[in-house]
Every structure is written in C-alpha cells, then in structure tokens.
Amino acid sequence: MPKAKYYFNTDSLKYEKVVVSFKKRFWRVIGWLSSALVFGSIVLLIAYNFLDSPKEKQLKREINEMELQYDLLQQRMNLADAVLKDLQQRDDQIYRVIFEAEPIPAEVREAGYGGINRYKELEGYDNSELMTETSRKVDKLSRQIYIQSKSYDEVFELVKQKTVMLASIPGIQPVSMKGPARVASGFGYRIHPIYKTPMMHEGIDFTAPIGTEIYATGNGVVAKTEYNGRGYGNNVVINHGFGYSTLYGHMSRFNVRPGQRVNRGDVIGYVGNTGSSTGPHVHYEVIKGSSKIDPINFFFNDLSPDEYEMVREKASQQNQSFD
C-alpha cells in the first residue's frame, strides 16, 4: 500500500493526514501526461530531423548508388553520342557521296520526341532534373540510332544497285585492242570522209579486219538490231539502264537479237564496212539520256594508265573520220 502522507496543522497543532481530492489527482495526471507528451514530441522531432532510422540509411545508400549509376550512364551516353556523330558524319560525307545519295538533313537526325508532358511522371522528385535529362538523352539516342540504321539499310541497297550499275555502265572497248593503232578517229569535229567538211563525229572509230568480234561494253538488253545500207549501216543498240545506251555501227553481221540480255564482253556482232563507211571499222557511241558523249571516258576496265593515255592522244587528233 502507498504510504500515507501527513502535514502539521498549525491551527490544531497536530499532524493530520493529507487527503488529495479526485480533481487534484486528475489534473496531476493530466499535467504529467502533457509533460511526457511534450518531451516525447521534442525527442521524436530531434530524432526525425537529425537521426536516421535503419530504413532511412538504407534508402539513402540506394539513392547515392542511383545517382552514381545515373552519372555513369550519362558518361556512357555521351560516349555513345560521340560515336554516333562520327557514324553520321561518315554516312553523310563518305558513303552517301560515293553512292550519289543526298545526305540526311540535320533536322531529321536531331528530331526528338514530341509532347511537352512526355516526362511529366518524373516531376516532383528530388532528382527529377537528373532523371528527366537522362530519359531525354536516351530517347534522342534511340531516335538517332533508328534513323542511322534506316540510313545504312538504304546505303546497303545503294551498294547492291551500284554493283549492278558498275557492271552495266560501258567500261571496255568494243574491239580487242593491240595498242592505240586501231583508234582511227575520235569524238568531236572531224573531216567527213565523203563531204570533206568539218562535221560533228559523235563516237569513236576503231579499225579492224572484217569479221573481227565486237563486244558489248556493259551489261544490258539489246534494244535494236538494224540492217541499213546507209548511215550507221548494220548497227546494234544496247540499253544498259541507268540512262546509258551504246551504239555499234557498220557491222558485217549480228550475233544478237532485240530483247536479248547481254553481259559485258559478250560477242554481239562482227566488224564490217556497211552503210556510209570508207573502210572496215566499228563506229562506237555512248549515249547518256538523249545526249551523245565522248566514249573515251568509258575505257576504265581494260586499259592500263599508259595505254589509256595513248588511246586518248590518238582519239584527240584532228583527222578524217571513217563515217
């Protein structure tokens, strides 16, 4: 039992037992609880602001690790961006130049994802700026990589097409050459053998004995075989595609028919002296679109540099043509 408390009553000069009313006890309890509550609140406030719980310590470690990983990711993305820019530069300035394709416009390469609220779900965090910037860079890199991938697909198709084109464009001489002696007359104004006046000679004349094989100078399809007693005489026209065609005139006979597909080096006919010709030879023309151009620029496949210079020198002489 609790000990009883006494006090000395000066009026009665006696010790009397202390009697505490319920009301006083109640307020004492309230006061004690209030003090405890205030003290506990102060302790909790101090602990909350200055002391970390084990869970908070773990979360802070995770946040620090996340920030470190974001920084490393930023560095890797910057490196990937530099590598990608190098690939883009090579693509625009080398590959597309080689294959005669237009560079991809910068505004297409740099285009990002639309929408001002695309990263709205990342707002409201302590690291919102870091997360938003990282996400934006990832999206931009993804877009640029996709564009570059599509560009390489296009370049690959251009490579395949270029291979076909290089095999189709005229690239050899129409007759087998033993030095430049067989080049009788070149492209340009020459003395006409019949009219004896300067006239435009739209091809190159190669002299050779009648019956000498004449070769297709590039892959293509025979567009025409014509028997003619005047002009080009018996002649063959080959359509090489890519805007190119070639004409072979004054043949003695043909070895092909219209619509037949031929490859570079195939025998398409034989040297003759038909039509307006003053001697056995083949008149050879290269046509680009609707214009006849100098065939001297299309002998890159079967002549050495020295031989080519000899042929060029012979073809440039201002002499009389054979037709």
C-alpha positions in Angstrom: 0.0 0.0 0.0 1.2 3.5 -0.7 2.5 5.3 2.3 0.2 7.9 3.8 1.4 11.5 3.9 0.8 13.8 6.8 1.2 17.5 7.4 1.4 19.7 10.6 -1.7 21.7 11.1 -0.6 25.0 12.9 -4.1 25.7 14.0 -4.7 22.5 15.7 -1.1 21.8 16.5 -1.5 18.3 15.3 -0.3 16.1 12.4 -3.1 15.4 10.1 -3.3 13.0 7.2 -3.1 14.6 3.7 -6.2 14.0 1.7 -5.9 14.6 -2.1 -9.1 15.1 -3.9 -10.0 13.3 -7.1 -10.0 16.6 -9.0 -6.5 17.4 -7.9 -5.3 13.9 -8.8 -6.9 14.2 -12.2 -5.1 17.4 -13.0 -1.8 16.0 -11.7 -2.2 13.1 -14.1 -3.1 15.4 -17.0 -0.1 17.5 -16.2 2.2 14.5 -16.1 0.9 13.2 -19.4 1.2 16.6 -21.0 4.8 16.9 -19.9 5.5 13.4 -21.2 3.8 14.2 -24.5 5.8 17.4 -25.0 9.0 15.8 -24.0 8.3 12.8 -26.3 7.5 15.1 -29.2 10.7 17.0 -28.7 12.7 13.7 -28.7 10.9 12.5 -31.8 11.4 15.8 -33.6 15.1 15.7 -32.9 15.4 12.1 -33.9 13.4 12.7 -37.1 15.5 15.6 -38.2 18.9 14.6 -37.0 19.0 10.9 -36.7 18.4 8.3 -39.5 16.5 5.2 -39.0 18.0 1.9 -40.4 15.4 2.1 -43.2 16.3 5.7 -44.0 20.0 4.8 -44.0 19.3 2.0 -46.5 17.2 4.3 -48.7 20.0 7.0 -48.7 22.6 4.4 -49.7 20.3 3.3 -52.5 19.8 7.0 -53.6 23.5 7.6 -53.6 24.1 4.5 -55.6 21.3 5.5 -58.0 22.9 9.0 -58.5 26.3 7.3 -59.2 24.7 5.0 -61.7 23.0 7.9 -63.4 26.3 9.8 -63.6 27.9 6.7 -65.2 25.0 6.3 -67.6 25.4 10.0 -68.6 29.1 9.4 -69.4 28.3 6.3 -71.4 25.6 8.1 -73.3 27.9 11.0 -74.0 30.4 8.5 -75.4 27.7 6.7 -77.5 26.6 10.1 -78.8 30.2 10.9 -79.9 30.5 7.6 -81.7 27.1 8.1 -83.3 28.0 11.5 -84.5 31.1 10.1 -86.1 29.0 7.4 -87.9 26.6 10.1 -89.1 29.4 12.2 -90.4 30.9 9.2 -92.3 27.5 8.3 -93.6 26.8 11.8 -95.0 30.2 12.8 -96.2 31.6 9.5 -97.4 29.1 6.7 -98.0 26.3 8.8 -99.4 28.8 10.8 -101.5 30.2 7.6 -103.0 26.8 6.3 -103.9 25.4 9.6 -105.1 22.7 9.9 -102.4 21.6 13.0 -100.6 22.8 13.5 -97.0 20.1 13.1 -94.3 19.1 16.6 -93.2 20.3 17.7 -89.7 16.8 18.5 -88.6 15.8 14.9 -89.3 18.7 13.4 -87.4 18.2 15.8 -84.5 14.4 15.4 -84.3 13.2 14.3 -80.8 10.0 13.0 -79.5 7.1 15.4 -79.4 4.9 16.4 -76.4 5.7 18.8 -73.7 4.4 16.5 -71.0 6.3 13.4 -72.1 8.4 13.4 -68.8 5.7 14.7 -66.5 5.6 11.5 -64.5 9.3 12.2 -63.5 8.4 15.6 -61.9 8.1 16.2 -58.2 11.2 14.2 -57.0 14.4 15.4 -55.6 16.3 14.0 -58.6 13.6 15.0 -61.2 16.0 17.0 -63.3 18.6 14.2 -63.4 16.0 11.6 -64.4 14.3 13.8 -67.0 17.6 14.8 -68.7 18.7 11.2 -68.7 15.4 10.0 -70.2 15.6 12.7 -72.8 19.1 11.7 -73.9 18.1 8.0 -74.1 15.1 8.9 -76.2 17.2 11.1 -78.5 19.9 8.5 -78.9 17.3 5.8 -79.6 15.7 8.0 -82.3 19.1 8.8 -83.9 20.2 5.2 -83.8 17.0 4.2 -85.6 17.5 6.9 -88.3 21.1 5.8 -88.7 20.0 2.1 -89.0 17.5 3.0 -91.7 20.2 5.0 -93.5 22.5 2.0 -93.5 19.7 -0.1 -94.9 19.4 2.5 -97.7 23.2 2.6 -98.3 23.2 -1.2 -98.4 20.6 -1.1 -101.2 22.7 1.6 -102.9 25.7 -0.7 -102.7 23.8 -3.5 -104.4 22.4 -1.1 -107.0 25.9 0.4 -107.5 27.3 -3.1 -108.2 24.7 -3.6 -110.9 25.3 -0.1 -112.2 29.1 -0.5 -112.4 28.6 -3.7 -114.4 26.1 -2.0 -116.7 27.8 1.3 -117.5 30.1 0.9 -120.6 33.6 0.1 -119.3 35.6 -1.5 -122.1 36.5 -1.0 -125.8 34.2 -2.7 -128.3 37.0 -4.5 -130.1 40.1 -6.2 -128.7 42.9 -3.6 -128.8 46.6 -4.2 -129.6 47.7 -0.7 -128.6 46.2 2.5 -129.8 46.7 2.0 -133.5 43.1 0.8 -134.0 41.7 4.1 -132.9 41.2 5.8 -136.2 39.1 8.8 -135.3 37.8 10.3 -132.0 34.8 12.2 -130.7 34.4 15.8 -131.9 34.6 17.8 -135.1 36.4 15.7 -137.8 36.7 15.9 -141.6 33.8 13.9 -143.1 35.3 11.3 -145.4 32.7 11.9 -148.1 31.8 15.6 -147.9 35.3 16.6 -146.9 34.0 19.3 -144.5 34.2 19.5 -140.7 31.3 17.7 -139.1 30.5 16.5 -135.6 31.7 13.0 -135.2 29.6 11.6 -132.3 31.6 8.5 -131.5 35.0 6.8 -131.9 36.0 4.7 -134.9 38.0 1.5 -134.3 39.6 0.0 -137.4 39.8 -3.8 -137.6 39.6 -6.5 -140.3 36.1 -7.6 -141.4 34.8 -10.3 -139.2 36.6 -9.1 -136.0 34.5 -9.7 -132.9 32.6 -6.8 -131.4 31.9 -6.9 -127.7 29.1 -5.5 -125.5 30.9 -2.9 -123.4 28.5 -3.3 -120.4 25.6 -5.4 -119.2 22.2 -4.6 -120.8 19.4 -5.5 -123.1 19.6 -5.3 -126.9 17.2 -2.5 -127.9 17.7 -2.7 -131.6 19.4 -4.6 -134.5 19.1 -2.7 -137.7 20.1 -3.6 -141.3 20.8 -0.4 -143.2 22.5 0.4 -146.4 23.2 4.0 -145.4 24.3 5.9 -142.3 25.4 3.6 -139.5 24.9 0.5 -141.8 24.1 -2.6 -139.9 24.0 -1.5 -136.3 23.1 -2.7 -132.8 21.9 -0.5 -129.9 22.2 -1.8 -126.3 20.2 -0.3 -123.4 22.4 -0.6 -120.3 19.9 1.1 -117.9 20.8 3.9 -115.5 20.3 6.3 -118.5 23.1 4.7 -120.6 22.9 3.1 -124.1 25.6 2.3 -126.7 25.6 2.0 -130.5 27.8 -0.2 -132.6 27.7 0.7 -136.3 28.9 -0.7 -139.8 28.7 -4.3 -138.7 29.0 -7.1 -141.2 26.6 -9.3 -139.2 24.9 -9.6 -135.9 25.2 -12.2 -133.1 22.3 -11.0 -131.0 18.6 -10.2 -131.4 16.3 -7.5 -129.9 15.3 -8.1 -126.3 18.3 -10.4 -125.6 20.2 -9.8 -122.4 23.9 -9.5 -122.8 26.8 -9.2 -120.4 30.0 -7.1 -120.7 32.4 -8.9 -123.1 29.7 -10.9 -124.9 30.2 -11.0 -128.7 27.3 -9.0 -130.3 28.5 -8.9 -133.9 31.4 -8.6 -136.3 33.3 -5.7 -137.9 32.1 -4.8 -141.3 32.0 -1.9 -143.9 28.3 -1.4 -144.3 26.5 1.9 -144.6 28.3 5.2 -145.0 31.8 3.8 -144.3 35.1 4.2 -146.1 36.8 1.2 -144.6 36.3 -1.8 -142.3 35.7 -0.4 -138.8 33.2 -0.2 -135.9 31.7 3.2 -135.1 31.0 3.2 -131.3 28.8 5.7 -129.5 27.9 6.2 -125.8 24.5 7.9 -125.2 23.6 9.3 -121.7 19.9 10.2 -121.7 19.4 11.9 -125.0 23.0 13.2 -125.3 25.9 11.5 -127.1 29.1 11.8 -125.0 32.7 11.1 -125.6 33.3 7.3 -125.3 37.0 7.9 -124.3 35.8 8.3 -120.7 34.4 4.8 -120.6 37.5 2.6 -121.2 38.4 2.2 -117.5 38.2 -1.6 -117.3 40.6 -2.9 -119.9 43.4 -0.3 -120.3 46.4 0.5 -118.1 47.0 4.2 -117.4 49.7 4.3 -120.1 47.5 2.6 -122.6 44.7 4.9 -121.8 46.9 8.0 -122.4 47.9 6.6 -125.8 44.3 5.9 -126.8 43.3 9.4 -125.6 46.1 11.0 -127.6 45.2 9.1 -130.7 41.5 9.9 -130.4 42.2 13.6 -129.9 43.9 14.0 -133.3 42.1 16.2 -135.8 41.9 13.8 -138.7 39.3 12.4 -141.1 36.7 10.0 -139.7 35.7 6.7 -141.3 32.0 7.6 -141.5 
